[in-house]
Amino acid sequence: MIRFIKFCFLGLLLVQMSACVDQEFDTPPGKAVQVEDISTTTISALKAMHTVGEDGTPIPAGTVVKGIVVSDDNAGSFFKEMVIQDASGGVLIRINRGDLSTIFRQGKQVFVMCDGLNIGDYNGLIQIGYPAAGENIDRIPDTEIDNHIIEGEFIGEIVPNKVSLSDINSSLYSTLIEIQEAEFEDGLIGSTLAIPNGGGTQNRTVEDCGGDKITLRASDFADFAGAPIPSGGGTITGVLSVFGTTNQLTIRDFDDIAMDGSRCDGSGGGGGTVDGDQVDISAIKALFANGTTTGPNGFIEGVVISDVASENTPIRNMVIQDGTGGIIVRFSAAHTFPIGQKLKVATNGVEISEFNGGLQVNTTTAGVEDLGQGILPTARVATIEDILANFDAWESTLVQVNMAEITGGSTFGDANEISDASGELATFVYNDAVFSGDELPTGEVTVTGIVSEFNVAQIILRNRADVQGGTTGGGGGGGGGDQISIADLRTAFAGGAGTAPDGFIEGVVISDYTTMSVNSQNLHIQDGDRGIAIRFTEPHSFPLGAKIKVNVTGTELSEFNGLLQLNFTEISQVESNTAGTLPSPIVVTVGELTSNLEQYESTLIKIEGAMISGGTTFEGGLDVSDGTGTVEMYTRSSSTFANSAVPTGTVSVTAIATEFNDPSLTIRSASDVN
């Protein structure tokens, strides 16, 4: 039985050092992490104990320092070292172990127990490690790591400090920075970041529009070593260091470079779309089965079936499915493609490989063209015996197992297995998943998930809603009753009802929590031509297009700034969750919408021949006008598309009709405006 599942994907280029193998990670189920703050000093205070150029300094007994990990050796850019940062500064720790990111991921808090350690420097860069002769610092032995590096909670990846090159000073060493208005030297255009498997590290000069320069250190063993140097300008993010008097920058992966814009002289920049002929995912699998490890010219096109927002997918992975099959896509850095998004993924020249049986293509986000919201494939209903018998064909596709039972623990984050009358399979939920701590239903359940492999077959849950039925110890209304239309709920509220009658509603989710266009506890559901908002007591993971059945017996009906909602709804009141079909938007004019808001509230509408004014990006309130009136379109600043440019000229707007004291529109993504 698999208790701890890792997805490991090689980079775009085949690498030969163990330090360069990509692995994903999580705290194994049952392993405790340090929650209480046991630190005794800050990083800046610790660094002040050492004078650069002098011999290594023993750190006083009892000293404990904490920090958040900002380095990442997944792409092979760092080797046997980890960089941590707190509010006061950052420091490098020398550690005699590769693949550190499998445990100490970016955003993970760690506590460094400094008894027996020294602090010194190497050509000006302060480091922590084992005592060595002179000013040198040795790596902490592998056998001693657990005694000195204590794993804490996942806090979240640190936002880089935005700086200009002229602002760089020693207080920023070993911290994550982002350089604005950056570009590579003219003479480097046409070359690569490093020399694949060249055996060393290359220096590449980055400059800004003020003429200041910094040296980018790029390892020949990094996954991105052969990536072409961008010809445009933009930003570059990395960990700042120094070698003597030369400031240096180390990127963690290729996606730390965002230079798609114009250079300082106005030249260069621009991006492209994915070109070529479409290739079926089943054809990619057949190529690999016949010994091919390089992708053909063209692209695969499919819908994302994994759920990055629920954090039960490694942050660099996604699974897409077309009509012929599914496959894992492994990026060189974290991505934000939500469940249900339709994408083209370039396959020309990419590596096709297996890790412990799981087939993947390895690429960068630059090799993806976003086609907007797609339609989730319907999960194949199957027994566990069926899944095992057809595993190769069904790998990385959605399946649904009925009349199942999940055993092994009391929460989703425990080591669990799913069984039915025909057999059993492992399931897995990362400790960092948003639903990891949710109570696991007992008794008969329906399980939807992604067929996966780590030497043996697995089913990976995407979110809490993938398990329906059973019983839990808390929350929610009791069983069943008759179906109530949303129109009847709205009529009951208009007649003075403050709670919903006994029964359930069933409809399709028309909001998209993955783009953060709505509050994480809210969704809009529509049946027929009527809709309503649901406010849960905690964040949910019901995706756009899901068909859900909600037991509303006794649930509060109330308005929030004019918007009718089912308030204080428990997640457990959702009794079923399957793939649904999004309703076609109702075409209305602005005048019709504002005059009949109660009819259209919480439904999907479309306004044609409109103009948008009031800003150049989607963030905040904009005006949508069509000659019959004007209505506000509001986009939360936390939305993934908030900073996207608003199209000019005449557009059509597909949106959810909402209310915040006045009529308002909520779009789900930038593709809702075209």
C-alpha distance (Angstrom), angle and dihedral (degrees) to the residues before:
residue distance angle dihedral
M1 . . .
I2 3.76 . .
R3 3.80 111.1 .
F4 3.78 99.5 170.9
I5 3.76 120.4 33.3
K6 3.78 124.6 -164.7
F7 3.75 128.4 -176.2
C8 3.77 111.2 -148.1
F9 3.75 123.1 -173.2
L10 3.77 129.6 -178.4
G11 3.79 116.7 -131.0
L12 3.77 129.6 -106.8
L13 3.81 90.1 -79.9
L14 3.79 126.5 44.6
V15 3.76 108.3 -105.4
Q16 3.78 128.6 -162.6
M17 3.79 106.4 -157.9
S18 3.78 120.9 85.8
A19 3.78 89.4 -135.4
C20 3.77 88.9 65.6
V21 3.79 98.5 55.6
D22 3.80 113.1 116.4
Q23 3.75 114.9 -130.2
E24 3.76 133.4 166.8
F25 3.69 122.0 -139.3
D26 3.73 152.3 -172.0
T27 3.76 138.8 172.4
P28 3.81 103.3 -80.4
P29 3.80 112.8 -111.3
G30 3.76 110.1 -87.5
K31 3.81 96.7 21.0
A32 3.79 110.9 123.9
V33 3.79 121.9 -132.7
Q34 3.80 127.5 -153.6
V35 3.80 108.4 -100.4
E36 3.80 102.6 163.6
D37 3.81 115.3 80.2
I38 3.81 105.4 -112.7
S39 3.80 96.9 166.0
T40 3.81 118.7 128.8
T41 3.80 100.8 -171.3
T42 3.80 143.9 14.8
I43 3.77 127.9 -105.2
S44 3.80 93.1 -111.4
A45 3.82 91.2 51.4
L46 3.79 90.4 49.0
K47 3.82 92.3 50.1
A48 3.80 89.7 49.9
M49 3.82 88.3 66.1
H50 3.81 89.8 73.0
T51 3.78 130.5 63.1
V52 3.79 112.9 -147.7
G53 3.82 112.0 -111.7
E54 3.78 95.4 23.4
D55 3.80 127.9 103.5
G56 3.77 119.6 -75.5
T57 3.79 114.0 -76.8
P58 3.84 121.9 -133.6
I59 3.79 109.5 -125.6
P60 3.83 113.0 -126.1
A61 3.79 116.3 -101.3
G62 3.78 114.8 -96.1
T63 3.81 94.4 29.1
V64 3.79 113.8 142.8
V65 3.79 122.7 178.1
K66 3.78 127.0 -175.2
G67 3.77 132.0 -157.3
I68 3.78 144.7 155.7
V69 3.79 118.1 -104.6
V70 3.82 113.2 -111.5
S71 3.83 100.1 166.5
D72 3.79 125.1 81.3
D73 3.80 127.7 -165.3
N74 3.81 95.4 -173.7
A75 3.80 92.6 102.8
G76 3.80 93.9 40.9
S77 3.79 96.4 -109.0
F78 3.81 94.0 119.6
F79 3.81 123.8 44.0
K80 3.81 126.3 -161.9
E81 3.78 93.3 -25.1
M82 3.77 136.6 95.4
V83 3.79 129.5 -158.5
I84 3.79 120.2 -151.2
Q85 3.78 129.8 -174.1
D86 3.79 138.0 -164.9
A87 3.79 131.9 177.3
S88 3.81 91.0 -79.6
G89 3.81 100.2 49.6
G90 3.79 145.2 -67.0
V91 3.78 139.8 -87.0
L92 3.81 138.3 -167.2
I93 3.81 119.5 -124.1
R94 3.83 118.9 -157.5
I95 3.83 110.8 -140.3
N96 3.81 128.4 175.3
R97 3.80 96.1 -135.2
G98 3.79 133.9 88.4
D99 3.80 127.4 -143.5
L100 3.80 91.1 39.7
S101 3.79 91.1 159.5
T102 3.78 90.5 67.9
I103 3.81 85.9 77.7
F104 3.80 107.4 8.9
R105 3.78 99.1 51.2
Q106 3.77 125.8 177.7
G107 3.80 107.9 -77.5
K108 3.81 94.4 25.7
Q109 3.80 115.6 128.9
V110 3.80 115.3 -132.8
F111 3.78 133.8 -173.8
V112 3.81 117.9 -143.5
M113 3.79 113.8 -149.8
C114 3.79 99.5 -152.9
D115 3.82 101.1 -168.0
G116 3.81 106.4 128.1
L117 3.79 94.3 10.6
N118 3.79 129.6 115.1
I119 3.76 131.9 -145.8
G120 3.78 117.2 -143.5
D121 3.78 140.7 133.6
Y122 3.77 141.3 -108.2
N123 3.80 111.4 -146.3
G124 3.77 90.4 -29.3
L125 3.80 101.8 -40.8
I126 3.80 111.6 114.0
Q127 3.81 114.6 -131.5
I128 3.81 139.9 179.0
G129 3.81 121.4 -138.7
Y130 3.77 146.7 103.6
P131 3.81 120.6 -32.0
A132 3.81 115.8 -90.5
A133 3.79 137.1 167.3
G134 3.79 117.1 -64.8
E135 3.78 118.8 -21.7
N136 3.81 92.7 -23.7
I137 3.77 124.0 112.5
D138 3.81 123.4 -151.0
R139 3.77 127.0 -146.4
I140 3.79 118.5 -92.7
P141 3.83 104.4 -105.9
D142 3.77 116.0 -107.9
T143 3.81 90.9 -119.3
E144 3.81 90.8 56.0
I145 3.81 99.6 46.5
D146 3.81 95.7 94.8
N147 3.80 89.4 52.4
H148 3.80 93.1 55.1
I149 3.83 108.2 27.4
I150 3.80 114.4 56.6
E151 3.79 117.9 -170.1
G152 3.79 116.3 -127.0
E153 3.78 134.2 -178.1
F154 3.78 125.9 -56.3
I155 3.81 102.7 -100.7
G156 3.78 100.4 174.4
E157 3.76 135.2 -94.0
I158 3.80 114.1 -64.2
V159 3.79 117.3 -111.9
P160 3.81 107.1 -122.5
N161 3.78 118.8 -113.5
K162 3.81 107.3 -111.3
V163 3.79 108.7 -132.6
S164 3.77 141.2 160.6
L165 3.79 117.5 -125.8
S166 3.79 90.2 -112.5
D167 3.82 89.7 59.5
I168 3.81 96.2 57.5
N169 3.81 115.5 120.2
S170 3.79 138.0 157.9
S171 3.82 93.7 -89.3
L172 3.82 87.6 70.0
Y173 3.81 95.9 53.9
S174 3.82 112.6 123.1
T175 3.80 92.5 15.0
L176 3.78 131.0 111.6
I177 3.81 113.1 -101.6
E178 3.78 136.6 175.9
I179 3.79 118.7 -147.6
Q180 3.79 116.1 -149.3
E181 3.82 126.6 -146.7
A182 3.80 90.1 17.9
E183 3.79 130.6 161.8
F184 3.79 138.8 161.8
E185 3.78 120.1 -103.3
D186 3.81 113.9 -85.5
G187 3.79 92.4 -116.7
L188 3.82 92.1 59.4
I189 3.81 95.7 58.7
G190 3.78 108.4 113.4
S191 3.80 95.4 28.0
T192 3.81 129.0 93.5
L193 3.79 131.0 -105.8
A194 3.81 90.8 -110.5
I195 3.80 140.5 -17.9
P196 3.81 111.0 -84.9
N197 3.82 108.5 -116.7
G198 3.79 89.0 -11.4
G199 3.77 91.7 141.9
G200 3.78 100.6 -120.6
T201 3.79 146.6 47.5
Q202 3.79 127.3 -81.0
N203 3.81 128.9 -143.7
R204 3.81 115.3 -137.3
T205 3.79 121.4 -178.2
V206 3.79 119.5 -129.6
E207 3.79 120.1 -171.0
D208 3.77 136.5 -176.6
C209 3.78 132.1 -139.2
G210 3.78 90.1 -93.3
G211 3.81 90.8 62.3
D212 3.83 95.8 -110.4
K213 3.81 116.9 136.7
I214 3.79 141.2 -154.3
T215 3.81 132.7 -174.6
L216 3.80 117.4 -115.3
R217 3.81 111.5 -151.5
A218 3.83 110.7 -148.7
S219 3.81 121.7 -177.4
D220 3.80 120.0 -135.2
F221 3.82 86.8 -140.8
A222 3.81 94.5 56.4
D223 3.79 119.2 112.2
F224 3.80 88.7 -121.2
A225 3.83 96.0 48.8
G226 3.81 92.3 113.9
A227 3.80 95.8 43.3
P228 3.82 112.9 122.5
I229 3.78 116.7 -110.3
P230 3.82 108.2 -107.0
S231 3.79 115.7 -109.2
G232 3.80 94.4 -151.8
G233 3.75 136.3 69.7
G234 3.78 135.7 -112.2
T235 3.79 133.5 100.4
I236 3.78 137.2 -26.3
T237 3.80 124.8 -161.7
G238 3.78 126.3 -161.3
V239 3.79 149.8 125.2
L240 3.80 111.6 -73.1
S241 3.80 120.2 -133.7
V242 3.79 140.2 156.6
F243 3.80 136.1 -132.2
G244 3.78 110.0 -164.6
T245 3.80 102.0 -50.4
T246 3.83 96.6 -22.8
N247 3.79 117.5 101.0
Q248 3.79 112.5 -141.2
L249 3.79 137.2 -168.5
T250 3.81 127.3 -151.5
I251 3.78 118.4 -164.4
R252 3.78 118.6 -150.2
D253 3.81 95.8 -144.2
F254 3.78 139.3 -15.4
D255 3.80 93.5 -87.8
D256 3.80 88.4 68.2
I257 3.81 84.4 78.4
A258 3.82 114.2 76.0
M259 3.80 105.6 173.0
D260 3.79 104.1 142.9
G261 3.80 94.2 122.1
S262 3.77 132.4 81.3
R263 3.78 122.9 -65.8
C264 3.77 121.2 -115.2
D265 3.82 90.3 -91.2
G266 3.81 91.2 51.8
S267 3.80 95.9 -105.0
G268 3.80 131.3 114.6
G269 3.76 127.0 19.5
G270 3.72 129.0 103.8
G271 3.74 131.1 115.9
G272 3.77 136.9 -130.8
T273 3.74 143.6 -131.3
V274 3.77 126.9 -116.8
D275 3.80 108.5 -91.0
G276 3.80 137.2 -174.3
D277 3.78 133.0 59.6
Q278 3.78 125.0 -38.7
V279 3.80 116.6 -104.2
D280 3.81 121.5 -159.7
I281 3.78 115.9 -121.1
S282 3.80 88.1 -127.4
A283 3.82 87.7 59.0
I284 3.82 90.5 54.7
K285 3.80 88.9 52.4
A286 3.79 91.3 48.6
L287 3.80 91.6 50.6
F288 3.78 91.3 52.9
A289 3.81 91.8 46.3
N290 3.80 87.5 56.3
G291 3.80 93.7 51.5
T292 3.83 102.9 -91.5
T293 3.80 114.2 137.5
T294 3.81 99.4 173.3
G295 3.79 123.1 75.8
P296 3.82 120.6 -115.4
N297 3.79 123.9 -116.4
G298 3.78 110.2 -80.6
F299 3.78 134.5 39.9
I300 3.76 145.3 -82.9
E301 3.78 118.1 -126.7
G302 3.77 124.9 -158.2
V303 3.78 149.3 125.9
V304 3.81 122.8 -85.7
I305 3.81 108.8 -113.4
S306 3.83 97.6 175.4
D307 3.81 120.4 84.4
V308 3.79 114.7 -132.1
A309 3.82 91.7 177.0
S310 3.82 93.6 63.4
E311 3.83 89.0 55.4
N312 3.79 93.1 -133.0
T313 3.79 90.3 115.0
P314 3.81 122.1 71.7
I315 3.79 105.2 -100.1
R316 3.80 92.9 -117.1
N317 3.79 96.6 46.8
M318 3.75 136.4 80.0
V319 3.78 134.4 169.3
I320 3.79 120.6 -138.9
Q321 3.78 129.2 -171.5
D322 3.79 133.3 -162.4
G323 3.78 130.0 179.2
T324 3.80 91.9 -78.0
G325 3.79 103.2 45.1
G326 3.78 146.8 -57.2
I327 3.80 138.6 -91.0
I328 3.80 140.4 -175.7
V329 3.80 117.0 -110.0
R330 3.79 114.0 -155.3
F331 3.81 116.8 -161.4
S332 3.78 127.7 -160.9
A333 3.81 89.2 -122.5
A334 3.79 141.8 13.9
H335 3.80 116.8 -59.7
T336 3.82 134.5 -161.9
F337 3.81 102.7 -151.6
P338 3.83 104.5 140.6
I339 3.77 128.8 -140.2
G340 3.78 110.4 -82.6
Q341 3.81 95.5 27.9
K342 3.80 116.2 137.1
L343 3.80 113.2 -135.3
K344 3.77 144.1 176.2
V345 3.81 113.4 -142.0
A346 3.80 117.8 -164.9
T347 3.80 112.6 -127.6
N348 3.79 103.1 -178.6
G349 3.78 108.1 122.1
V350 3.81 96.9 -12.2
E351 3.77 119.9 137.1
I352 3.80 118.4 -103.5
S353 3.78 111.2 -160.8
E354 3.77 145.9 149.4
F355 3.76 128.2 -126.6
N356 3.79 113.5 -166.0
G357 3.79 87.9 -24.1
G358 3.81 99.4 -48.6
L359 3.82 112.4 122.8
Q360 3.80 117.9 -140.4
V361 3.77 143.6 163.3
N362 3.80 115.7 -135.2
T363 3.78 119.8 -143.2
T364 3.80 145.7 126.0
T365 3.78 129.4 -98.3
A366 3.81 87.0 -107.6
G367 3.80 86.5 71.9
V368 3.80 93.3 61.6
E369 3.79 130.4 89.0
D370 3.81 114.8 -160.3
L371 3.81 111.5 -138.3
G372 3.79 95.5 -177.5
Q373 3.77 130.7 -115.7
G374 3.79 114.8 -7.1
I375 3.79 133.8 -175.3
L376 3.78 117.9 -93.6
P377 3.80 112.6 -121.7
T378 3.77 115.8 -113.0
A379 3.79 111.0 -103.4
R380 3.80 113.9 -109.6
V381 3.82 109.7 -115.6
A382 3.79 107.6 -132.0
T383 3.77 144.6 146.6
I384 3.78 120.8 -115.3
E385 3.79 87.8 -108.5
D386 3.82 88.8 56.1
I387 3.81 91.2 50.4
L388 3.78 92.8 51.9
A389 3.80 92.5 46.3
N390 3.81 93.0 50.8
F391 3.75 99.8 31.1
D392 3.82 100.3 128.9
A393 3.80 92.7 51.7
W394 3.82 94.8 42.2
E395 3.79 99.3 42.2
S396 3.83 111.5 128.9
T397 3.81 93.8 13.2
L398 3.79 131.8 111.2
V399 3.78 119.7 -96.0
Q400 3.78 133.6 177.5
V401 3.80 122.4 -148.8
N402 3.80 115.5 -162.4
M403 3.79 128.2 -160.0
A404 3.79 90.8 22.5
E405 3.78 135.2 147.3
I406 3.81 129.5 -148.4
T407 3.79 118.1 -148.7
G408 3.77 138.9 167.6
G409 3.80 104.7 76.6
S410 3.78 146.1 9.5
T411 3.82 100.4 -107.4
F412 3.78 135.0 44.2
G413 3.79 90.3 -109.7
D414 3.79 93.7 61.6
A415 3.80 123.5 94.1
N416 3.80 100.3 -86.2
E417 3.78 139.7 169.5
I418 3.79 132.9 -156.3
S419 3.78 121.0 -137.4
D420 3.77 138.2 178.7
A421 3.79 132.6 173.1
S422 3.82 90.7 -75.0
G423 3.81 102.9 49.9
E424 3.79 146.9 -61.2
L425 3.81 140.8 -88.2
A426 3.79 135.9 -174.0
T427 3.79 121.4 -103.8
F428 3.77 125.4 -162.8
V429 3.80 139.4 -159.8
Y430 3.81 123.5 -180.0
N431 3.80 116.3 -123.4
D432 3.83 87.8 -123.0
A433 3.82 93.8 54.3
V434 3.80 113.1 118.5
F435 3.82 90.6 -122.0
S436 3.80 97.7 40.2
G437 3.80 93.6 110.0
D438 3.81 96.0 43.7
E439 3.77 116.0 119.4
L440 3.79 113.0 -98.9
P441 3.82 113.9 -124.1
T442 3.78 116.0 -119.6
G443 3.77 127.1 -144.8
E444 3.78 127.2 26.1
V445 3.80 114.9 -3.4
T446 3.77 141.0 166.7
V447 3.80 113.7 -124.9
T448 3.79 126.0 -160.5
G449 3.78 119.8 -174.5
I450 3.78 149.6 129.6
V451 3.79 119.4 -77.4
S452 3.79 105.7 -124.3
E453 3.77 140.4 165.4
F454 3.77 137.6 -138.5
N455 3.82 98.5 166.5
V456 3.81 86.9 -54.2
A457 3.79 131.6 43.1
Q458 3.80 118.4 -80.0
I459 3.79 138.6 177.1
I460 3.81 113.7 -137.1
L461 3.80 116.8 -155.7
R462 3.80 115.1 -139.7
N463 3.81 99.6 -161.2
R464 3.79 143.3 -22.6
A465 3.79 92.3 -79.9
D466 3.81 90.8 65.0
V467 3.81 88.9 82.1
Q468 3.79 114.9 61.4
G469 3.77 131.1 177.9
G470 3.77 128.8 14.8
T471 3.78 123.2 97.2
T472 3.78 133.9 -82.0
G473 3.76 132.5 -170.0
G474 3.78 98.3 -111.7
G475 3.76 151.8 45.0
G476 3.71 134.8 -0.3
G477 3.72 137.6 72.7
G478 3.72 126.6 -70.8
G479 3.67 128.8 -97.3
G480 3.60 129.7 -42.0
G481 3.77 127.7 -66.5
D482 3.78 124.2 173.9
Q483 3.75 125.9 -40.6
I484 3.78 115.2 -95.2
S485 3.78 121.8 -159.3
I486 3.79 118.1 -128.0
A487 3.79 87.0 -123.9
D488 3.83 88.5 59.9
L489 3.82 90.7 50.3
R490 3.78 90.9 52.9
T491 3.81 90.7 47.5
A492 3.80 90.8 50.4
F493 3.81 91.3 52.7
A494 3.79 91.6 47.6
G495 3.81 87.1 53.6
G496 3.81 92.0 55.8
A497 3.82 103.1 -91.1
G498 3.80 114.2 149.7
T499 3.80 96.0 -173.2
A500 3.77 133.1 41.4
P501 3.81 119.1 -104.5
D502 3.80 121.8 -112.5
G503 3.79 113.0 -71.8
F504 3.76 141.5 54.0
I505 3.78 141.0 -80.9
E506 3.77 124.4 -141.8
G507 3.77 126.4 -163.0
V508 3.77 148.0 124.2
V509 3.81 124.0 -78.5
I510 3.83 107.7 -118.9
S511 3.83 97.6 177.2
D512 3.80 124.6 79.6
Y513 3.78 117.6 -138.5
T514 3.82 91.8 -179.7
T515 3.82 92.6 71.1
M516 3.83 89.6 47.3
S517 3.79 89.0 -127.0
V518 3.80 88.2 135.3
N519 3.78 132.0 37.0
S520 3.80 111.2 -81.9
Q521 3.83 90.4 -117.1
N522 3.82 95.3 50.0
L523 3.77 136.6 77.3
H524 3.79 138.4 166.0
I525 3.79 119.2 -132.4
Q526 3.80 126.7 -169.1
D527 3.80 133.6 -164.4
G528 3.77 117.1 -176.8
D529 3.78 107.0 -34.9
R530 3.80 98.7 -27.7
G531 3.79 131.0 79.5
I532 3.79 143.5 -179.0
A533 3.80 138.4 -165.3
I534 3.81 119.9 -115.6
R535 3.79 120.0 -154.3
F536 3.82 112.2 -160.9
T537 3.78 125.5 -159.1
E538 3.81 90.4 -122.5
P539 3.81 138.9 16.7
H540 3.81 113.1 -65.7
S541 3.80 134.5 -156.7
F542 3.82 103.6 -149.7
P543 3.80 105.2 139.6
L544 3.77 130.9 -138.3
G545 3.78 108.8 -83.3
A546 3.81 96.1 24.4
K547 3.78 116.3 138.9
I548 3.79 107.4 -138.8
K549 3.79 135.3 -177.0
V550 3.80 113.2 -148.3
N551 3.81 124.3 -166.5
V552 3.81 101.9 -139.6
T553 3.80 99.0 176.7
G554 3.82 107.8 146.2
T555 3.83 93.8 -9.8
E556 3.79 115.8 150.5
L557 3.83 116.2 -99.6
S558 3.78 110.2 -157.8
E559 3.77 144.1 139.3
F560 3.77 126.7 -113.5
N561 3.78 110.5 -160.9
G562 3.79 87.6 -26.2
L563 3.82 98.0 -46.6
L564 3.81 113.9 120.1
Q565 3.79 113.2 -132.7
L566 3.77 143.7 168.8
N567 3.78 96.3 -120.2
F568 3.82 130.9 -155.0
T569 3.80 91.7 14.8
E570 3.81 115.2 172.3
I571 3.81 119.9 -134.8
S572 3.80 87.6 -127.6
Q573 3.82 89.6 64.2
V574 3.80 88.3 72.9
E575 3.78 99.7 92.7
S576 3.80 99.6 -179.0
N577 3.78 138.3 14.9
T578 3.78 122.5 -172.4
A579 3.78 136.1 151.7
G580 3.78 110.0 -77.3
T581 3.78 137.5 -176.7
L582 3.78 117.9 -103.7
P583 3.80 112.9 -121.9
S584 3.79 117.3 -114.1
P585 3.81 109.2 -103.4
I586 3.79 115.8 -103.3
V587 3.81 109.2 -117.2
V588 3.81 109.9 -131.4
T589 3.77 139.3 154.7
V590 3.78 121.2 -118.5
G591 3.78 88.8 -110.6
E592 3.81 92.6 53.8
L593 3.80 90.9 47.4
T594 3.79 97.0 50.6
S595 3.82 92.7 43.2
N596 3.83 94.0 50.4
L597 3.79 103.7 28.6
E598 3.81 95.2 143.7
Q599 3.80 89.2 59.3
Y600 3.81 94.6 50.3
E601 3.83 100.5 32.9
S602 3.84 113.3 129.3
T603 3.80 92.8 5.4
L604 3.77 130.7 114.1
I605 3.80 111.2 -101.4
K606 3.79 135.7 174.7
I607 3.79 127.7 -146.9
E608 3.80 114.7 -163.6
G609 3.79 129.6 -161.1
A610 3.80 92.1 23.7
M611 3.78 133.9 153.5
I612 3.82 124.0 -147.8
S613 3.78 121.4 -148.2
G614 3.77 139.2 165.4
G615 3.79 102.1 68.7
T616 3.79 147.4 14.6
T617 3.82 97.3 -122.9
F618 3.80 130.2 45.7
E619 3.80 96.3 -113.3
G620 3.81 115.2 115.4
G621 3.78 129.1 -5.8
L622 3.80 121.3 -17.9
D623 3.81 130.2 174.5
V624 3.80 120.9 -117.2
S625 3.82 113.7 -163.0
D626 3.80 131.6 177.0
G627 3.81 105.2 170.2
T628 3.82 93.6 -89.7
G629 3.77 95.7 70.7
T630 3.79 147.1 -51.1
V631 3.81 129.9 -93.5
E632 3.80 131.8 -179.2
M633 3.82 120.3 -109.0
Y634 3.80 109.1 -159.9
T635 3.81 125.6 -165.2
R636 3.79 121.8 -174.1
S637 3.80 115.4 -121.3
S638 3.83 89.0 -126.6
S639 3.82 92.6 59.1
T640 3.78 114.2 118.2
F641 3.80 90.5 -124.7
A642 3.82 98.4 41.2
N643 3.80 92.8 113.4
S644 3.81 95.7 44.3
A645 3.79 116.4 117.4
V646 3.81 117.3 -99.9
P647 3.83 112.9 -124.7
T648 3.78 115.3 -113.4
G649 3.78 127.0 -136.8
T650 3.78 126.9 26.4
V651 3.80 114.6 -12.9
S652 3.77 141.9 166.3
V653 3.79 117.1 -123.4
T654 3.80 123.4 -153.2
A655 3.80 110.5 -167.8
I656 3.77 148.1 142.7
A657 3.79 111.5 -95.6
T658 3.80 106.7 -128.4
E659 3.78 140.0 159.0
F660 3.77 136.1 -131.6
N661 3.79 99.2 172.7
D662 3.81 85.7 -56.2
P663 3.81 130.9 43.7
S664 3.79 113.1 -77.6
L665 3.80 141.4 173.4
T666 3.81 127.5 -131.7
I667 3.81 118.0 -163.8
R668 3.81 120.0 -161.2
S669 3.81 98.6 -147.0
A670 3.78 140.4 -10.6
S671 3.81 89.0 -92.4
D672 3.82 88.6 68.9
V673 3.80 85.8 78.0
N674 3.79 116.1 62.0
